[in-house]
Amino acid sequence: MSTLKEHPIWHNVTETLEQIDPDQIANEHLQACHDAIQGYWDEDDQFYKTIRFTQRPTPKLMSRSIGLTSQEAGNVNWLQLKYSLTIPLAADGSSRHPSSGKTIGELSLILNDKLDVIDENWLIDINSPYVLAIR
């Protein structure tokens, strides 16, 4: 049985992913949605009309993956970028001077081969003091 461990595909994938600026993609997405989530279901199946943040979260890339979905019309390629979302905090715990951060959730973006966002998934700590949850 052959393996992909030493296959040149990994070099090509690594080179391609290094040419993409995932932080820019996440920041543009946050800006495009005006730092808000419209229609959010939490882990307890509670619905929130709007989720807003007291300040724009800082996305930090946690993982990225590529995929291939087979369809009748051919294969569809996609890229998933998964981020932690943090609010910069000062040493005294205030959010004014960034020296550390408080994680308030995660954001996963699915991109097509043109790097357009085709799906998103949020996991937000609605009890965080940096999150405004409106039912």
DSSP file (Angstrom, degrees, kcal/mol; ACC not computed):
  #  RESIDUE AA STRUCTURE BP1 BP2  ACC     N-H-->O    O-->H-N    N-H-->O    O-->H-N    TCO  KAPPA ALPHA  PHI   PSI    X-CA   Y-CA   Z-CA
    1    1 A M              0   0    0      0, 0.0     2,-0.2     0, 0.0     0, 0.0   0.000 360.0 360.0 360.0 130.3    0.0    0.0    0.0
    2    2 A S        -     0   0    0      2,-0.0     2,-0.3     1,-0.0     0, 0.0  -0.519 360.0-152.3 -86.8 157.5    1.4    3.4   -0.9
    3    3 A T        -     0   0    0     -2,-0.2     3,-0.2     1,-0.0    -1,-0.0  -0.804  20.2-135.0-123.6 167.1    1.3    6.4    1.3
    4    4 A L  S >  S+     0   0    0     -2,-0.3     3,-1.4     1,-0.1     6,-0.3   0.360  74.8 107.7 -99.0   3.1    1.2   10.1    0.7
    5    5 A K  T 3  S+     0   0    0      1,-0.3    -1,-0.1     5,-0.0     5,-0.0   0.874  93.3  23.5 -53.0 -45.6    3.8   10.9    3.4
    6    6 A E  T 3  S+     0   0    0     -3,-0.2    -1,-0.3     4,-0.0    -2,-0.1   0.236  92.5 132.1-104.7  12.1    6.6   11.8    1.0
    7    7 A H    X   -     0   0    0     -3,-1.4     3,-1.4     1,-0.1     4,-0.5  -0.375  63.8-127.1 -68.5 142.0    4.4   12.7   -2.0
    8    8 A P  T 3> S+     0   0    0      0, 0.0     4,-2.0     0, 0.0     3,-0.3   0.648  99.2  83.0 -63.7 -13.7    5.2   16.0   -3.8
    9    9 A I  H 3> S+     0   0    0      1,-0.2     4,-2.7     2,-0.2     5,-0.2   0.870  85.7  56.7 -58.0 -35.3    1.6   17.1   -3.4
   10   10 A W  H <> S+     0   0    0     -3,-1.4     4,-2.6    -6,-0.3    -1,-0.2   0.868 104.8  50.8 -66.8 -36.2    2.4   18.3    0.2
   11   11 A H  H  > S+     0   0    0     -4,-0.5     4,-2.5    -3,-0.3    -1,-0.2   0.932 112.4  46.8 -64.4 -44.5    5.2   20.5   -1.1
   12   12 A N  H  X S+     0   0    0     -4,-2.0     4,-2.3     2,-0.2    -2,-0.2   0.909 113.5  48.2 -63.5 -42.8    2.8   22.1   -3.6
   13   13 A V  H  X S+     0   0    0     -4,-2.7     4,-2.8     2,-0.2     5,-0.2   0.932 111.9  49.5 -63.7 -45.6    0.0   22.5   -1.0
   14   14 A T  H  X S+     0   0    0     -4,-2.6     4,-1.9     1,-0.2    -2,-0.2   0.922 111.4  49.0 -60.4 -45.4    2.4   24.1    1.4
   15   15 A E  H  X S+     0   0    0     -4,-2.5     4,-0.7     1,-0.2    -1,-0.2   0.915 112.9  47.8 -59.8 -44.0    3.7   26.5   -1.2
   16   16 A T  H >< S+     0   0    0     -4,-2.3     3,-1.0     1,-0.2     4,-0.3   0.930 111.6  48.6 -64.6 -46.3    0.2   27.5   -2.2
   17   17 A L  H >< S+     0   0    0     -4,-2.8     3,-1.1     1,-0.3    -1,-0.2   0.815 105.0  59.7 -66.4 -29.7   -1.0   28.0    1.4
   18   18 A E  H 3< S+     0   0    0     -4,-1.9    -1,-0.3     1,-0.2    -2,-0.2   0.723  99.3  58.5 -69.6 -20.2    2.0   30.1    2.2
   19   19 A Q  T << S+     0   0    0     -3,-1.0     2,-0.4    -4,-0.7    -1,-0.2   0.540  92.1  83.8 -85.4  -7.4    1.0   32.6   -0.6
   20   20 A I  S <  S-     0   0    0     -3,-1.1     3,-0.1    -4,-0.3     0, 0.0  -0.812  72.6-143.0 -99.1 135.4   -2.4   33.2    1.0
   21   21 A D     >  -     0   0    0     -2,-0.4     4,-1.8     1,-0.2     3,-0.2  -0.787  19.2-178.4 -96.4  93.2   -2.7   35.8    3.8
   22   22 A P  H  > S+     0   0    0      0, 0.0     4,-2.3     0, 0.0     5,-0.2   0.828  78.7  57.3 -65.1 -31.4   -5.2   34.2    6.2
   23   23 A D  H  > S+     0   0    0      1,-0.2     4,-2.7     2,-0.2     5,-0.2   0.911 106.6  49.2 -64.9 -40.8   -5.2   37.1    8.6
   24   24 A Q  H  > S+     0   0    0     -3,-0.2     4,-2.6     2,-0.2     5,-0.2   0.906 109.6  52.2 -63.7 -41.6   -6.2   39.5    5.8
   25   25 A I  H  X S+     0   0    0     -4,-1.8     4,-1.9     2,-0.2    -2,-0.2   0.931 112.9  44.3 -60.8 -45.9   -9.0   37.1    4.8
   26   26 A A  H  X S+     0   0    0     -4,-2.3     4,-2.6     2,-0.2    -2,-0.2   0.921 113.9  49.1 -66.4 -44.1  -10.4   37.0    8.3
   27   27 A N  H  X S+     0   0    0     -4,-2.7     4,-2.3     1,-0.2    -2,-0.2   0.892 111.0  50.1 -64.4 -38.9  -10.1   40.7    8.9
   28   28 A E  H  X S+     0   0    0     -4,-2.6     4,-2.6    -5,-0.2    -1,-0.2   0.882 111.0  50.2 -64.7 -37.4  -11.9   41.5    5.6
   29   29 A H  H  X S+     0   0    0     -4,-1.9     4,-1.9    -5,-0.2    -2,-0.2   0.928 110.6  48.4 -67.1 -44.3  -14.6   39.1    6.6
   30   30 A L  H  <>S+     0   0    0     -4,-2.6     5,-2.9     1,-0.2     6,-0.3   0.907 114.0  47.5 -60.5 -41.5  -15.1   40.7   10.0
   31   31 A Q  H ><5S+     0   0    0     -4,-2.3     3,-1.6     1,-0.2    -2,-0.2   0.915 109.2  53.3 -65.8 -42.8  -15.1   44.1    8.4
   32   32 A A  H 3<5S+     0   0    0     -4,-2.6    -1,-0.2     1,-0.3    -2,-0.2   0.828 111.2  45.8 -64.1 -31.9  -17.7   43.0    5.7
   33   33 A C  T ><5S-     0   0    0     -4,-1.9     3,-1.2    -5,-0.1    -1,-0.3   0.282 113.6-119.2 -94.7  12.5  -20.1   41.7    8.4
   34   34 A H  T < 5 -     0   0    0     -3,-1.6    -3,-0.2     1,-0.3    -2,-0.1   0.843  63.0 -66.9  56.0  37.8  -19.6   44.9   10.4
   35   35 A D  T 3 <S+     0   0    0     -5,-2.9    18,-1.0     1,-0.2     2,-0.3   0.844 113.0 107.6  54.6  37.5  -18.2   42.9   13.4
   36   36 A A  E <   -A   52   0A   0     -3,-1.2     2,-0.5    -6,-0.3    16,-0.2  -0.981  61.2-141.9-143.2 153.7  -21.6   41.3   13.9
   37   37 A I  E     -A   51   0A   0     14,-2.6    14,-2.3    -2,-0.3     2,-0.6  -0.979  16.3-151.4-115.3 126.0  -23.2   37.9   13.4
   38   38 A Q  E    S+A   50   0A   0     -2,-0.5    12,-0.2     1,-0.2    11,-0.1  -0.882  74.6   6.1-100.3 117.6  -26.8   37.9   12.2
   39   39 A G  E    S-     0   0A   0     10,-2.5     2,-0.4    -2,-0.6    -1,-0.2   0.912  76.9-179.0  76.3  94.4  -28.8   34.9   13.4
   40   40 A Y  E     -A   48   0A   0      8,-2.6     8,-2.6    -3,-0.2     2,-0.5  -0.991  18.5-159.1-132.5 129.4  -26.7   32.7   15.8
   41   41 A W  E     -A   47   0A   0     -2,-0.4     6,-0.2     6,-0.2     2,-0.0  -0.927  19.3-149.0-103.5 126.6  -27.6   29.4   17.5
   42   42 A D    >   -     0   0    0      4,-2.4     3,-1.8    -2,-0.5    83,-0.1  -0.216  35.8 -88.3 -86.3-176.8  -25.5   28.7   20.6
   43   43 A E  T 3  S+     0   0    0      1,-0.3    -1,-0.1     2,-0.1    -2,-0.0   0.708 128.2  54.6 -66.2 -20.3  -24.5   25.3   21.9
   44   44 A D  T 3  S-     0   0    0      2,-0.1    -1,-0.3     0, 0.0     3,-0.1   0.169 120.4-107.4 -97.2  16.6  -27.7   25.1   24.0
   45   45 A D    <   +     0   0    0     -3,-1.8     2,-0.5     1,-0.2    -2,-0.1   0.799  70.0 149.0  60.4  32.3  -29.9   25.7   20.9
   46   46 A Q        -     0   0    0      2,-0.0    -4,-2.4     0, 0.0     2,-0.4  -0.828  41.1-135.6 -93.3 133.7  -30.7   29.3   22.0
   47   47 A F  E     -A   41   0A   0     -2,-0.5     2,-0.4    -6,-0.2    -6,-0.2  -0.734  17.3-168.5 -95.0 137.7  -31.3   31.7   19.1
   48   48 A Y  E     -A   40   0A   0     -8,-2.6    -8,-2.6    -2,-0.4    -9,-0.3  -0.992  16.1-152.4-123.8 128.7  -29.8   35.2   19.1
   49   49 A K  E    S+     0   0A   0     85,-1.3   -10,-2.5    -2,-0.4     2,-0.4   0.918  82.6   7.3 -63.9 -44.0  -30.9   37.7   16.5
   50   50 A T  E     -AB  38 134A   0     84,-1.8    84,-3.1   -12,-0.2     2,-0.5  -1.000  57.3-162.1-143.7 140.2  -27.5   39.5   16.6
   51   51 A I  E     +AB  37 133A   0    -14,-2.3   -14,-2.6    -2,-0.4     2,-0.3  -0.995  20.7 176.9-118.4 125.7  -24.1   39.0   18.2
   52   52 A R  E     -AB  36 132A   0     80,-2.7    80,-3.5    -2,-0.5     2,-0.4  -0.874  21.6-133.3-124.5 160.2  -21.9   42.0   18.4
   53   53 A F  E     - B   0 131A   0    -18,-1.0    78,-0.2    -2,-0.3     3,-0.1  -0.884  15.5-132.3-113.3 145.5  -18.4   42.5   19.9
   54   54 A T  S    S+     0   0    0     76,-2.3     2,-0.3    -2,-0.4    77,-0.1   0.771  97.6   1.6 -67.7 -24.1  -17.4   45.4   22.1
   55   55 A Q  S    S-     0   0    0     75,-0.4    -1,-0.2   -20,-0.0    75,-0.0  -0.967 101.0 -76.4-153.6 160.4  -14.4   45.8   19.9
   56   56 A R        -     0   0    0     -2,-0.3     2,-0.1    -3,-0.1    30,-0.0  -0.375  51.1-126.9 -62.5 125.8  -13.2   44.0   16.8
   57   57 A P        -     0   0    0      0, 0.0    30,-0.2     0, 0.0    -1,-0.1  -0.368  16.0-122.6 -69.1 153.6  -11.7   40.6   17.8
   58   58 A T  E     -C   86   0B   0     28,-3.8    28,-2.1    -2,-0.1     2,-0.3  -0.879  24.6-140.8 -96.5 118.9   -8.3   39.7   16.6
   59   59 A P  E     -C   85   0B   0      0, 0.0     2,-0.5     0, 0.0    26,-0.2  -0.621  15.7-169.3 -81.5 138.4   -8.3   36.5   14.5
   60   60 A K  E     -C   84   0B   0     24,-2.4    24,-2.6    -2,-0.3     2,-0.2  -0.983  26.6-120.2-127.5 120.3   -5.4   34.0   15.0
   61   61 A L  E     +C   83   0B   0     -2,-0.5    22,-0.3    22,-0.2     3,-0.1  -0.372  34.7 170.8 -62.6 125.7   -5.1   31.2   12.6
   62   62 A M  E     -     0   0B   0     20,-3.5     2,-0.3     1,-0.4    21,-0.2   0.765  63.6 -12.3-101.7 -39.0   -5.3   27.8   14.3
   63   63 A S  E     -C   82   0B   0     19,-1.7    19,-2.9     2,-0.0    -1,-0.4  -0.990  51.0-159.4-158.5 160.6   -5.5   25.5   11.3
   64   64 A R  E     +C   81   0B   0     -2,-0.3     2,-0.3    17,-0.2    17,-0.2  -0.992  14.3 176.8-144.2 145.1   -6.0   25.3    7.6
   65   65 A S  E     -C   80   0B   0     15,-2.3    15,-3.3    -2,-0.3     2,-0.3  -0.985  18.4-140.7-146.9 155.3   -7.1   22.4    5.4
   66   66 A I  E     -C   79   0B   0     -2,-0.3     2,-0.3    13,-0.2    13,-0.2  -0.853  21.8-174.5-115.0 154.5   -7.9   21.8    1.8
   67   67 A G  E     -C   78   0B   0     11,-2.6    11,-2.0    -2,-0.3     2,-0.4  -0.954  19.8-149.3-146.4 165.3  -10.6   19.6    0.5
   68   68 A L  E     -C   77   0B   0     -2,-0.3     2,-0.5     9,-0.2     9,-0.2  -0.979  12.1-165.4-138.5 120.1  -12.1   18.1   -2.7
   69   69 A T  E     -C   76   0B   0      7,-3.0     7,-2.9    -2,-0.4     2,-0.4  -0.937  16.8-137.2-110.5 125.8  -15.8   17.4   -3.0
   70   70 A S  E     +C   75   0B   0     -2,-0.5     2,-0.3     5,-0.2     5,-0.2  -0.673  30.4 168.8 -83.5 130.9  -16.9   15.2   -5.9
   71   71 A Q  E >   -C   74   0B   0      3,-1.2     3,-1.6    -2,-0.4    -2,-0.0  -0.881  49.1-102.8-133.2 166.8  -20.0   16.3   -7.7
   72   72 A E  T 3  S+     0   0    0     -2,-0.3     3,-0.1     1,-0.3    -1,-0.1   0.863 122.2  50.3 -58.3 -37.2  -21.7   15.3  -11.0
   73   73 A A  T 3  S-     0   0    0      1,-0.3    -1,-0.3    -3,-0.0     2,-0.2   0.487 128.1 -80.8 -81.8  -2.2  -20.3   18.3  -12.8
   74   74 A G  E <   -C   71   0B   0     -3,-1.6    -3,-1.2     2,-0.0    -1,-0.3  -0.774  67.5 -34.6 130.3-176.9  -16.8   17.7  -11.5
   75   75 A N  E     -C   70   0B   0     -2,-0.2     2,-0.5    -5,-0.2    -5,-0.2  -0.532  45.6-150.1 -82.2 145.1  -14.7   18.2   -8.5
   76   76 A V  E     -C   69   0B   0     -7,-2.9    -7,-3.0    -2,-0.2     2,-0.3  -0.972  10.9-152.8-115.6 122.8  -15.1   21.2   -6.2
   77   77 A N  E     +C   68   0B   0     -2,-0.5    36,-0.5    -9,-0.2     2,-0.3  -0.709  18.8 173.5 -94.1 145.7  -12.0   22.4   -4.4
   78   78 A W  E     -C   67   0B   0    -11,-2.0   -11,-2.6    -2,-0.3     2,-0.4  -0.978  22.3-146.1-148.5 161.3  -12.2   24.3   -1.1
   79   79 A L  E     -CD  66 111B   0     32,-2.2    32,-3.2    -2,-0.3     2,-0.5  -0.996  10.8-155.5-129.5 131.0  -10.0   25.7    1.7
   80   80 A Q  E     -CD  65 110B   0    -15,-3.3   -15,-2.3    -2,-0.4     2,-0.5  -0.939   7.1-171.0-110.4 129.2  -11.0   25.8    5.3
   81   81 A L  E     -CD  64 109B   0     28,-2.7    28,-2.8    -2,-0.5     2,-0.5  -0.980   5.6-164.4-116.7 125.3   -9.3   28.4    7.6
   82   82 A K  E     -CD  63 108B   0    -19,-2.9   -20,-3.5    -2,-0.5   -19,-1.7  -0.949  11.0-177.5-116.9 127.9  -10.0   28.1   11.4
   83   83 A Y  E     -CD  61 107B   0     24,-3.2    24,-2.0    -2,-0.5     2,-0.4  -0.871  25.9-135.0-122.3 149.5   -9.3   31.0   13.7
   84   84 A S  E     -CD  60 106B   0    -24,-2.6   -24,-2.4    -2,-0.3     2,-0.5  -0.828  26.9-140.6 -91.5 147.0   -9.4   31.7   17.4
   85   85 A L  E     +CD  59 105B   0     20,-3.0    19,-3.1    -2,-0.4    20,-1.0  -0.947  25.6 177.4-112.7 122.9  -10.9   35.1   18.1
   86   86 A T  E     -CD  58 103B   0    -28,-2.1   -28,-3.8    -2,-0.5    17,-0.2  -0.900  27.8-138.9-126.1 154.2   -9.4   37.1   20.9
   87   87 A I  E     - D   0 102B   0     15,-2.2    15,-2.3    -2,-0.3     2,-0.1  -0.960  35.4-118.0-106.0 122.3   -9.9   40.6   22.4
   88   88 A P  E     - D   0 101B   0      0, 0.0     2,-0.3     0, 0.0    13,-0.3  -0.377  36.7-167.3 -62.4 135.2   -6.6   42.2   23.2
   89   89 A L  E     - D   0 100B   0     11,-4.3    10,-3.0     7,-0.1    11,-2.3  -0.922  16.7-128.2-125.7 150.2   -6.2   42.9   26.9
   90   90 A A    >   -     0   0    0      4,-3.8     3,-2.2    -2,-0.3     9,-0.0  -0.409  40.4 -97.7 -84.0 169.4   -3.8   45.0   29.0
   91   91 A A  T 3  S+     0   0    0      1,-0.3    -1,-0.1     2,-0.1    -2,-0.0   0.797 126.0  56.7 -59.1 -28.8   -1.9   43.5   32.0
   92   92 A D  T 3  S-     0   0    0      2,-0.1    -1,-0.3     1,-0.0     3,-0.1   0.410 122.6-105.5 -85.3   3.7   -4.6   45.0   34.3
   93   93 A G  S <  S+     0   0    0     -3,-2.2    -2,-0.1     1,-0.3     2,-0.1   0.330  80.2 127.3  92.2  -7.9   -7.3   43.1   32.4
   94   94 A S        -     0   0    0      1,-0.1    -4,-3.8    -5,-0.1    -1,-0.3  -0.374  64.0-128.6 -78.0 164.2   -8.7   46.1   30.5
   95   95 A S  S    S+     0   0    0     -6,-0.3    -1,-0.1     1,-0.2    -6,-0.1   0.074  85.8  89.7-100.2  25.1   -9.1   46.0   26.8
   96   96 A R  S    S+     0   0    0      1,-0.2    -1,-0.2     2,-0.0    -7,-0.1   0.874  86.3  35.9 -91.2 -39.9   -7.3   49.3   26.1
   97   97 A H  S    S-     0   0    0     -3,-0.2     2,-0.5    -9,-0.0     3,-0.3  -0.941  82.3-131.9-121.7 112.8   -3.6   48.3   25.7
   98   98 A P        +     0   0    0      0, 0.0    -8,-0.2     0, 0.0     3,-0.1  -0.462  55.5 128.3 -71.1 117.9   -2.9   45.0   24.0
   99   99 A S  S    S-     0   0    0    -10,-3.0     2,-0.3     1,-0.6    -9,-0.2   0.425  81.6  -0.6-133.5 -21.1   -0.4   42.8   25.8
  100  100 A S  E    S-D   89   0B   0    -11,-2.3   -11,-4.3    -3,-0.3    -1,-0.6  -0.860  74.3-123.7-150.6-175.4   -2.4   39.6   26.0
  101  101 A G  E     -D   88   0B   0    -13,-0.3     2,-0.6    -2,-0.3    -6,-0.0  -0.980   3.6-137.5-143.7 155.0   -5.8   38.4   24.8
  102  102 A K  E     -D   87   0B   0    -15,-2.3   -15,-2.2    -2,-0.3     2,-0.3  -0.951  29.5-130.5-109.3 119.1   -9.0   36.9   26.0
  103  103 A T  E     +D   86   0B   0     -2,-0.6   -17,-0.3   -17,-0.2     3,-0.1  -0.531  29.2 173.3 -72.1 128.4  -10.4   34.2   23.7
  104  104 A I  E     -     0   0B   0    -19,-3.1    21,-3.1    -2,-0.3     2,-0.3   0.405  56.8 -58.4-114.8  -1.8  -14.1   34.9   22.9
  105  105 A G  E     -DE  85 124B   0    -20,-1.0   -20,-3.0    19,-0.2     2,-0.3  -0.992  53.5 -78.9 159.0-164.1  -14.6   32.2   20.3
  106  106 A E  E     -DE  84 123B   0     17,-2.6    17,-2.3    -2,-0.3     2,-0.4  -0.944  21.1-158.2-135.9 155.3  -13.7   30.6   17.0
  107  107 A L  E     -DE  83 122B   0    -24,-2.0   -24,-3.2    -2,-0.3     2,-0.5  -0.994   4.4-167.4-135.5 128.4  -14.4   31.4   13.4
  108  108 A S  E     -DE  82 121B   0     13,-2.8    13,-2.2    -2,-0.4     2,-0.4  -0.973   7.0-167.6-114.8 129.4  -14.2   28.9   10.5
  109  109 A L  E     -DE  81 120B   0    -28,-2.8   -28,-2.7    -2,-0.5     2,-0.5  -0.958   8.4-156.3-116.5 133.6  -14.3   30.1    6.9
  110  110 A I  E     -DE  80 119B   0      9,-2.7     8,-3.1    -2,-0.4     9,-1.3  -0.946  17.3-168.3-106.8 125.8  -14.7   27.9    3.9
  111  111 A L  E     -DE  79 117B   0    -32,-3.2   -32,-2.2    -2,-0.5     6,-0.2  -0.870  13.5-135.4-115.6 145.7  -13.3   29.4    0.7
  112  112 A N    >   -     0   0    0      4,-2.2     3,-2.1    -2,-0.3   -34,-0.2  -0.223  46.5 -83.2 -84.3-174.6  -13.8   28.3   -2.9
  113  113 A D  T 3  S+     0   0    0    -36,-0.5   -35,-0.1     1,-0.3    -1,-0.1   0.581 132.5  56.1 -71.4  -7.0  -10.9   28.2   -5.4
  114  114 A K  T 3  S-     0   0    0      2,-0.1    -1,-0.3     0, 0.0     3,-0.1   0.309 118.9-112.5 -99.1   6.5  -11.3   31.9   -6.1
  115  115 A L    <   +     0   0    0     -3,-2.1     2,-0.4     1,-0.3    -2,-0.1   0.727  69.2 145.6  66.1  25.9  -10.8   32.6   -2.3
  116  116 A D        -     0   0    0      1,-0.0    -4,-2.2     2,-0.0     2,-0.5  -0.750  57.7-111.5 -87.2 139.6  -14.4   33.7   -1.9
  117  117 A V  E     +E  111   0B   0     -2,-0.4    -6,-0.3    -6,-0.2     3,-0.1  -0.601  41.7 168.8 -71.8 121.7  -16.1   32.8    1.4
  118  118 A I  E     +     0   0B   0     -8,-3.1     2,-0.3    -2,-0.5    -7,-0.2   0.538  65.6  10.3-110.6 -12.8  -18.8   30.3    0.6
  119  119 A D  E     -E  110   0B   0     -9,-1.3    -9,-2.7     2,-0.0    -1,-0.3  -0.978  60.3-167.8-160.2 155.3  -19.5   29.2    4.2
  120  120 A E  E     -E  109   0B   0     -2,-0.3     2,-0.4   -11,-0.2   -11,-0.2  -0.988   3.5-164.7-145.0 151.3  -18.8   30.3    7.8
  121  121 A N  E     -E  108   0B   0    -13,-2.2   -13,-2.8    -2,-0.3     2,-0.4  -0.978   8.4-164.5-141.3 126.4  -19.2   28.8   11.2
  122  122 A W  E     -E  107   0B   0     -2,-0.4     2,-0.4   -15,-0.2   -15,-0.2  -0.864  11.5-172.9-110.9 143.0  -18.9   30.8   14.4
  123  123 A L  E     +E  106   0B   0    -17,-2.3   -17,-2.6    -2,-0.4     2,-0.4  -0.909  23.9 179.0-131.2 105.2  -18.5   29.4   18.0
  124  124 A I  E     -E  105   0B   0     -2,-0.4     2,-1.3   -19,-0.2   -19,-0.2  -0.873  36.1-129.3-118.6 139.1  -18.9   32.4   20.4
  125  125 A D    >   -     0   0    0    -21,-3.1     3,-1.8    -2,-0.4     6,-0.1  -0.720  26.3-173.2 -80.6  94.3  -18.8   32.6   24.2
  126  126 A I  T 3  S+     0   0    0     -2,-1.3     7,-0.3     1,-0.3    -1,-0.2   0.644  78.9  61.4 -70.3 -12.5  -22.0   34.6   24.5
  127  127 A N  T 3  S+     0   0    0     -3,-0.1    -1,-0.3     5,-0.1    -2,-0.1   0.460  78.0 114.8 -90.0  -1.9  -21.3   35.0   28.3
  128  128 A S  S X  S-     0   0    0     -3,-1.8     3,-1.6   -24,-0.2   -24,-0.0  -0.411  72.5-131.6 -67.2 142.0  -18.1   37.0   27.6
  129  129 A P  T 3  S+     0   0    0      0, 0.0    -1,-0.1     0, 0.0    -3,-0.0   0.617 108.4  60.2 -68.1  -9.4  -18.2   40.6   28.7
  130  130 A Y  T 3  S+     0   0    0    -77,-0.1   -76,-2.3   -76,-0.1   -75,-0.4   0.347  94.6  77.3 -97.5   4.8  -16.8   41.5   25.2
  131  131 A V  E <   -B   53   0A   0     -3,-1.6     2,-0.7   -78,-0.2   -78,-0.2  -0.962  62.7-158.1-120.3 130.9  -19.8   40.0   23.5
  132  132 A L  E     -B   52   0A   0    -80,-3.5   -80,-2.7    -2,-0.4     2,-0.6  -0.928  14.1-168.2-107.5 109.6  -23.2   41.6   23.1
  133  133 A A  E     -B   51   0A   0     -2,-0.7     2,-0.5    -7,-0.3   -82,-0.2  -0.882   1.3-168.4-104.9 120.9  -25.9   38.9   22.5
  134  134 A I  E      B   50   0A   0    -84,-3.1   -84,-1.8    -2,-0.6   -85,-1.3  -0.933 360.0 360.0-112.9 122.5  -29.3   40.2   21.4
  135  135 A R              0   0    0     -2,-0.5    -1,-0.1   -87,-0.3   -88,-0.1   0.451 360.0 360.0 -86.1 360.0  -32.2   37.8   21.4
